[in-house]
Amino acid sequence: MTRYPLNLAAARLGGRVLYANDEFFAGKDNLVADAEPIFLPDKYVSTGKWMDGWETRRRREPGHDYCIVKLGLRGVIDEVVVDTAFFRGNYPEACSLEVCDVAGQPDVAELDARADWVELLPRSPLEGDSKNRFDVASAGPVTHARLRIFPDGGVARLRVHGRAVPEWDRLDFDGGLVDLAAIGNGGRVLATSDDFFGSGQNLIMPGLPADMSDG
């Protein structure tokens, strides 16, 4: 029997990285990519080795790097996974995560003015080339996360697992009907007896399937 954690930050669900203070070696958008990270040994770019993740420069002054993620779905978080896959030498020593609940689609400036950030994950050590899992418990639903890495380095993926908590008063009801099974409306696939060819969670994902395997 397979069980399915819901990644609230998934790009497929609308998750995106709004801001990173540095992304010199590898872009911030990779953090929320749906696919698992890969390593291409012969691929290089103008800044050096291509890496499938978010990677910042070595800091020459005190401080640390951070990025802000808009969750694809508002929800309650119970696990954070900081995946440092293929970052074996240049990974952060530690990380922390803060969250906030801000309605609408605020830009970074508006978020700075309106957000009441709460620390969900205190500064915690990381291992390289590993899925670093942290059990957390957000007091209520949140819409944004701020990942801090100490002091710098590379993170392949950020997964924010939890359950969606829709804002019912903001839903656009089509003809008076709403899909109560939709993942964005709080629906969940708890388990399947067999998912050899495809994930059961695909059944309630938004939009049309990409192809035959997307089911």
C-alpha positions as CSV (number, residue, x, y, z in Angstrom):
1,M,0.0,0.0,0.0
2,T,1.5,3.4,-1.0
3,R,1.0,6.6,0.9
4,Y,1.3,10.0,-0.6
5,P,2.7,13.1,1.2
6,L,1.4,16.3,-0.4
7,N,4.1,18.8,-1.3
8,L,2.5,22.2,-0.8
9,A,5.4,24.0,-2.6
10,A,5.3,21.9,-5.8
11,A,5.7,23.8,-9.0
12,R,2.8,21.8,-10.5
13,L,0.5,23.2,-7.8
14,G,1.7,26.8,-8.4
15,G,4.6,26.9,-6.0
16,R,7.4,29.3,-7.0
17,V,10.4,31.0,-5.5
18,L,9.7,34.7,-5.3
19,Y,13.2,35.8,-4.2
20,A,16.7,34.7,-3.5
21,N,19.4,37.0,-2.3
22,D,22.0,35.1,-4.4
23,E,21.7,32.4,-7.1
24,F,25.1,32.9,-8.8
25,F,25.8,29.2,-9.5
26,A,22.3,27.7,-9.8
27,G,18.9,29.2,-10.1
28,K,16.4,29.4,-7.3
29,D,13.5,28.0,-9.4
30,N,15.0,24.6,-9.3
31,L,14.1,24.4,-5.6
32,V,10.4,23.7,-6.3
33,A,10.8,21.6,-9.5
34,D,8.6,18.6,-9.5
35,A,11.1,16.2,-10.9
36,E,13.8,14.6,-8.7
37,P,17.2,16.2,-9.0
38,I,19.7,14.8,-11.5
39,F,23.4,15.0,-12.0
40,L,25.0,15.5,-15.4
41,P,28.8,14.9,-15.0
42,D,29.8,16.5,-18.3
43,K,27.5,19.6,-18.2
44,Y,29.1,23.0,-17.5
45,V,27.9,26.5,-17.8
46,S,29.6,29.9,-17.7
47,T,29.8,29.9,-13.9
48,G,31.2,26.4,-13.7
49,K,29.6,23.0,-13.0
50,W,25.9,22.8,-13.8
51,M,23.9,21.8,-10.8
52,D,20.2,20.9,-10.5
53,G,19.3,23.1,-7.5
54,W,19.8,26.5,-5.9
55,E,23.4,27.3,-5.3
56,T,24.9,30.5,-3.9
57,R,28.5,31.9,-3.8
58,R,30.9,31.4,-0.9
59,R,30.3,34.3,1.5
60,R,33.3,36.6,2.2
61,E,31.5,38.5,4.9
62,P,29.3,37.6,7.9
63,G,25.7,36.6,7.2
64,H,23.8,33.9,5.4
65,D,21.7,33.3,2.3
66,Y,17.9,32.9,2.0
67,C,15.0,32.6,-0.3
68,I,11.3,33.1,-0.2
69,V,8.8,30.5,-1.5
70,K,5.2,31.1,-2.4
71,L,3.4,27.8,-1.7
72,G,1.3,26.4,-4.4
73,L,-1.4,25.6,-1.9
74,R,-2.2,27.2,1.4
75,G,-1.9,24.6,4.1
76,V,-0.7,23.2,7.4
77,I,2.8,21.8,7.3
78,D,4.0,18.7,9.2
79,E,7.3,17.9,7.4
80,V,10.0,19.8,5.7
81,V,12.5,18.0,3.4
82,V,15.7,19.9,2.5
83,D,17.2,17.7,-0.3
84,T,21.0,18.3,-0.9
85,A,21.2,15.6,-3.6
86,F,24.6,15.7,-5.5
87,F,25.8,18.6,-3.3
88,R,28.6,16.6,-1.7
89,G,31.1,19.4,-0.9
90,N,29.3,22.7,-1.3
91,Y,26.2,22.2,0.8
92,P,25.0,24.5,3.7
93,E,26.1,23.5,7.2
94,A,22.6,24.2,8.5
95,C,19.2,25.6,7.6
96,S,16.1,27.1,9.2
97,L,12.5,27.8,7.9
98,E,10.0,30.5,8.7
99,V,6.4,30.7,7.5
100,C,3.6,33.3,7.2
101,D,0.0,33.5,6.1
102,V,-0.6,36.4,3.7
103,A,-3.7,36.4,1.4
104,G,-3.6,37.3,-2.3
105,Q,-0.5,37.5,-4.5
106,P,1.8,39.9,-2.7
107,D,5.2,40.7,-4.3
108,V,8.3,40.7,-2.2
109,A,8.0,44.3,-1.0
110,E,4.3,43.8,0.0
111,L,5.2,40.6,1.7
112,D,7.9,42.4,3.7
113,A,5.3,44.9,4.9
114,R,2.5,42.5,5.7
115,A,4.1,39.3,6.8
116,D,4.3,38.1,10.4
117,W,7.0,35.5,10.0
118,V,7.0,32.6,12.5
119,E,10.0,30.2,12.9
120,L,8.8,26.7,12.1
121,L,12.1,25.0,11.9
122,P,14.9,26.3,14.1
123,R,18.5,26.3,12.8
124,S,19.3,22.6,12.2
125,P,22.3,20.8,10.8
126,L,22.3,19.4,7.2
127,E,24.0,16.5,5.6
128,G,25.3,16.6,2.0
129,D,23.8,14.5,-0.8
130,S,20.8,13.6,1.5
131,K,17.1,14.1,2.0
132,N,17.2,15.9,5.3
133,R,13.8,15.4,6.8
134,F,12.4,17.5,9.7
135,D,9.1,16.9,11.5
136,V,7.4,20.2,12.2
137,A,4.0,21.5,13.3
138,S,2.6,24.7,12.0
139,A,0.0,26.2,14.3
140,G,-2.3,27.1,11.3
141,P,-2.4,27.3,7.6
142,V,0.4,29.3,5.8
143,T,1.0,30.6,2.3
144,H,4.8,31.4,2.2
145,A,8.0,29.9,3.5
146,R,11.4,31.5,4.0
147,L,14.4,29.1,3.8
148,R,17.6,30.3,5.4
149,I,20.9,28.5,4.7
150,F,24.0,28.9,6.9
151,P,26.2,30.3,5.6
152,D,25.8,29.5,1.9
153,G,26.0,26.6,-0.6
154,G,23.6,24.4,-2.6
155,V,20.2,22.8,-2.0
156,A,18.7,20.7,-4.7
157,R,15.0,20.7,-3.6
158,L,12.7,22.0,-0.9
159,R,9.7,19.8,-0.2
160,V,7.0,21.2,2.2
161,H,4.7,18.4,3.1
162,G,1.3,18.9,4.7
163,R,-2.4,19.2,4.0
164,A,-4.2,21.8,2.0
165,V,-6.5,24.2,3.7
166,P,-8.6,26.1,1.1
167,E,-9.9,29.5,1.5
168,W,-13.5,28.7,0.7
169,D,-14.6,32.3,0.5
170,R,-12.1,32.9,-2.3
171,L,-13.1,29.9,-4.5
172,D,-14.5,30.6,-7.9
173,F,-17.6,28.3,-8.0
174,D,-18.4,27.2,-11.5
175,G,-22.1,27.0,-11.9
176,G,-22.5,26.5,-8.2
177,L,-20.4,23.4,-8.2
178,V,-17.0,22.7,-6.7
179,D,-14.8,19.7,-6.9
180,L,-14.5,18.5,-3.4
181,A,-11.9,15.8,-4.3
182,A,-9.5,18.3,-5.9
183,I,-6.1,18.5,-4.2
184,G,-6.4,22.3,-4.0
185,N,-9.7,22.0,-2.1
186,G,-8.3,19.7,0.5
187,G,-8.8,16.3,-1.2
188,R,-6.2,13.7,-0.5
189,V,-5.4,10.2,-1.9
190,L,-4.7,8.3,1.3
191,A,-3.6,5.0,-0.3
192,T,-3.8,2.8,-3.3
193,S,-3.6,-0.9,-3.7
194,D,-1.3,-0.6,-6.8
195,D,0.4,2.3,-8.5
196,F,3.0,0.4,-10.6
197,F,2.5,2.7,-13.7
198,G,1.5,5.9,-12.1
199,S,0.9,7.7,-8.8
200,G,-2.6,7.7,-7.4
201,Q,-2.2,11.3,-6.4
202,N,-2.3,12.2,-10.1
203,L,-6.0,11.6,-10.0
204,I,-6.8,14.8,-8.2
205,M,-4.1,17.1,-9.5
206,P,-5.2,20.3,-11.2
207,G,-5.3,20.8,-15.0
208,L,-5.3,18.2,-17.8
209,P,-2.9,15.2,-17.7
210,A,0.3,15.7,-19.6
211,D,0.2,12.2,-21.1
212,M,-0.9,8.6,-20.5
213,S,1.6,8.3,-17.6
214,D,0.1,11.3,-15.7
215,G,-2.6,9.3,-14.0
